[in-house]
Amino acid sequence: MSAPSFDGVKVGDLLPTLQLPPVDRTMLALFAGASGDHNPIHIDTDFARRAGMQDVFAHGMLGMAWIARLITGWTPQSTLRRFDVRFLGITHLGNAMQCGGRVVEKLEQNRERCVRIEVQSANQFGQTKIVGEALVALP
Amino acid sequence: MIDRKWIGHELPASILAIERSRLQFFAKATGETRPEYLDAAAARAAGYGDIPAPPTFLMAAELDSGASTQLLADLQIPLAKLLHGEQSFIYHGPVYAGDTVTVRSKISEIYDKKNGALEFVVKTSRAVNQREELVAELRSVLVCRHE
């Protein structure tokens, strides 16, 4: 797929969805190391249970990194100007997240032609875990 | 309850050398397989100066330096009660392997909801590269749940 252009994009266009495999403990261990977030609540079941959780759960920033992959899979990272998310719920072990996005506005900002994209991720049960938006400057 | 005296607190600067091997590890950990995120030659062919730091990678600066952990200790937020509420990035310039990024943060707001059952800490950050060019602004909302 070629990179989108400002003129070629319409409000309502959907980004190709990104389907992730179910969250497992290996993923969380790798992300702890790679991100630098060593909070044991994501990697140590005993700690998570003492904290009142059923088990370890995914780092919010892992979910945001997946949505970043959705965006940079559609348009090169060099076009990304802004990326905001809200974390709505905990992403549990076994959750298979699907990330999606939709063009909601075409605008000019700082003399660049930009599009605003609404993004979200939800698990296989339709529970939305992250919502947000991104602004990209398209050629 | 988190002491409101921390509003305005400035964290010590966190300096992060952006290393190829760390970016390759981050790519593996996030399932990223595109060559520009793994290989310097492919990144250059795609128009980047080297492997780019992915959009959310700069969080590593204050995690690696210990500034994040120290902040939680100062604010007396136990890890077991911590949630991430919101995260924003504004991008001003690229960050590639080989760059050194310095992140400086301050606490801009502390507030609560549900009669104090949830407390919110807003941290705003500026990230500059080795040439003191602003590369990103970050905003994090941390949530402390008391229930």
Boltz contact constraints between the chains, C-beta under 6 A:
constraints:
  - contact:
      token1: [A, 30]
      token2: [B, 29]
      max_distance: 6.0
  - contact:
      token1: [A, 31]
      token2: [B, 29]
      max_distance: 6.0
  - contact:
      token1: [A, 34]
      token2: [B, 25]
      max_distance: 6.0
  - contact:
      token1: [A, 34]
      token2: [B, 26]
      max_distance: 6.0
  - contact:
      token1: [A, 34]
      token2: [B, 29]
      max_distance: 6.0
  - contact:
      token1: [A, 36]
      token2: [B, 60]
      max_distance: 6.0
  - contact:
      token1: [A, 36]
      token2: [B, 63]
      max_distance: 6.0
  - contact:
      token1: [A, 36]
      token2: [B, 64]
      max_distance: 6.0
  - contact:
      token1: [A, 37]
      token2: [B, 63]
      max_distance: 6.0
  - contact:
      token1: [A, 39]
      token2: [B, 79]
      max_distance: 6.0
  - contact:
      token1: [A, 51]
      token2: [B, 80]
      max_distance: 6.0
  - contact:
      token1: [A, 60]
      token2: [B, 84]
      max_distance: 6.0
  - contact:
      token1: [A, 61]
      token2: [B, 56]
      max_distance: 6.0
  - contact:
      token1: [A, 61]
      token2: [B, 59]
      max_distance: 6.0
  - contact:
      token1: [A, 64]
      token2: [B, 56]
      max_distance: 6.0
  - contact:
      token1: [A, 64]
      token2: [B, 87]
      max_distance: 6.0
  - contact:
      token1: [A, 65]
      token2: [B, 30]
      max_distance: 6.0
  - contact:
      token1: [A, 65]
      token2: [B, 56]
      max_distance: 6.0
  - contact:
      token1: [A, 68]
      token2: [B, 54]
      max_distance: 6.0
  - contact:
      token1: [A, 68]
      token2: [B, 55]
      max_distance: 6.0
  - contact:
      token1: [A, 68]
      token2: [B, 56]
      max_distance: 6.0
  - contact:
      token1: [A, 69]
      token2: [B, 32]
      max_distance: 6.0
  - contact:
      token1: [A, 77]
      token2: [B, 52]
      max_distance: 6.0
  - contact:
      token1: [A, 80]
      token2: [B, 55]
      max_distance: 6.0
  - contact:
      token1: [A, 80]
      token2: [B, 91]
      max_distance: 6.0
  - contact:
      token1: [A, 81]
      token2: [B, 91]
      max_distance: 6.0
  - contact:
      token1: [A, 82]
      token2: [B, 90]
      max_distance: 6.0
  - contact:
      token1: [A, 83]
      token2: [B, 55]
      max_distance: 6.0
  - contact:
      token1: [A, 83]
      token2: [B, 89]
      max_distance: 6.0
  - contact:
      token1: [A, 84]
      token2: [B, 88]
      max_distance: 6.0
  - contact:
      token1: [A, 85]
      token2: [B, 87]
      max_distance: 6.0
  - contact:
      token1: [A, 86]
      token2: [B, 86]
      max_distance: 6.0
  - contact:
      token1: [A, 87]
      token2: [B, 84]
      max_distance: 6.0
